[in-house]
Amino acid sequence: LFNMEQDIKGVLDMNMYLRGTAEVPVLEGGFNVDNAEFNGYKITEMGGTINYADNKLEMDAGVVPQDSGLLELTGYIPFNMRLDSMTVVPPTGTDSVNLKVVADKLPLKIISAFFPMDVAEGYVQSDIVVDGTINNPNPVGELHIVDGKVNIKKYGIDYRSVLATIHFEKETVTVDTILVESQDGTMFAEGTIGFNSQFYKGDIESSEIQVKFENFHPFNHRYYNMELTGDMALHGKKDSVYFDGDVNILESLIYLPAVMNLIGSGEPPEIPVPALISEMERTNVIPDSVIFQFRSDVAEEKEVKFNYFQNIQGKVKVFIPRNSWIKNEQMRFEIAGDMEMIKHRDYMELFGTVDVIRGQYEIFGKTFVVDDGTITFQGGKEFNPRLNLVANYNVRNQDRSDNELTLNVTGDLKEPKINFMMAGETLNEGDALSYILFGTNMDALGSGQEAAIATSAGSIATGAAASVLSSELTKLLGKTFNVDYIEMRAGSSFENATFVVGKYLTNKLFMSYERRFGDFKDEKIAEYEVKLEYELFSFLFLQLAGSPINNG
């Protein structure tokens, strides 16, 4: 009906008895759906009675899911149907309404019929009564989520326990408890939302919601994860909402391709015009159809808009310690810093500096090691932070001498300035590219000494192959071993190579091991080296190094 991919099955049995007059009809009947199934989720029982009289549509319906539990809906709503003119008169604001919704151990697994979940355990217990008018329905009741457990592998959501208790009153919604437990942390929320009128209209008078994180993983996926500790609060009065808080990101990993792919595929599709309605509009009138028309002489009710949170303002301080990583196929950065996010009515600003502790960036199969860098956010409507990154690549010439090629990125994100340097001298982009690809400058390549170049072509090809192989080995090992930093470097040939691996033992203690293979004639170069880094303060680190020729 809605051109959406929904697998709905079942056999509908319905009986209706019509009596009375065309002006005052009376309708009595019932329905039952056998073998009902929604996207593979079976409904054991679905049915009820429907009665129409005295401008009221009464119903008493129930649903029994395949697992257990019961969902019941009883009561009436205003409904004015005239068979003499084939019209339905919309209800007015003063028409009475009476409904009761009861969920008795309704399994959360029923949600998986509409939103894919790998695990959905627990149940909903609720008893909500609406007894008033269309304008003032006066809902009263409560809703509980008991023994909940949710797992959605696609998004890295793994909530081991979900509990909630929410109370509904005429002008107040009270969040008594929302408790979510992740692998080794919790999120707890409580508070109230007060309304100037009925809450369903969205006319909020005041609000006060407190949220506390303690080692909480909102998501924990192989390619993106985060652990939070801190507090947030939502305060509000009429037409004014603001939030504040301090949040520590204890550790995090963001693999950019996976996140961008998730965002790209996670956009909800537009809901098209239902096929049935589209066809009716196309044909205008079907000769053998009975068409009811809604009368337009009834004054339209004022449109209800829930725009309370559109003007939300506030600020949150975000603390990012070490052991927070941003990755993709070409880069791997560890970052740390303090940020402040300020939300205005129309835009959001970011302030603060993020330090690049360590990392590596791949260009044409060659790995640049990032030794230092900062990303500075200066606010403003446009997201355009300032960059200051320094990365080095060790170039070994054909005479086996080492030169360090330095890449310096400055400026802002939209217009970055890239400079290459070697031995204290600035290189143009052509020479830098030549060093990256062939280990020598442009003059050597274009000097006309074809014989020399032909002689060195084999070593150039071997060096390029070694660099590409070391890059691919780095990717492979990084996916295989559970470490935070890994790198495989080859020189101009396969005769020597360096393997580096690092792991955070705690959020402040980092251990690395570097092993060299092959023919290293320099006596100052150790065969292996072990380093320990400990963060005393955000600006002070203690480093211990040990090797066969150096300790300290």
Secondary structure, DSSP 8 states (H G I E B T S, - for coil): --S----EEEEEEEEEEEEE-SSSEEEEEEEEEEEEEETTEEEEEEEEEEEEETTEEEEEEEEEESSS-EEEEEEEEE-EEETTTTEEE---TTSEEEEEEEEEEEEGGGGGGTS--SEEEEEEEEEEEEEEESS---EEEEEEEEEEEEEEGGGTEEEEEEEEEEEE-SSEEEEEEEEEE-SS-EEEEEEEEEESS-GGGT-EEEEEEEEEEEEE-S-B-SSEEEEEEEEEEEEEETTEEEEEEEEEEEEEEEEHHHHHHHHHH-S-------HHHHHHHHH---TT----EE-S-S---------GGGG-EEEEEEEEEEEEEEE-SSEEEEEEEEEEEEE-SS-EEEEEEEEEEEEEEEETTEEEEEEEEEEEEE-SSS---EEEEEEEEEEE-TTS-EEEEEEEEEEBSSSEEEEEEETTEEE-HHHHHHHHHHSS-HHHHTSS-HHHHHHHHHHHHHHHHHHHHHHHHHHHHHHHS--SEEEEEE-SSTTEEEEEEEEESSSSEEEEEEEEEE----TTS-SEEEEEEEEEETTEEEEEEE-SS-B-
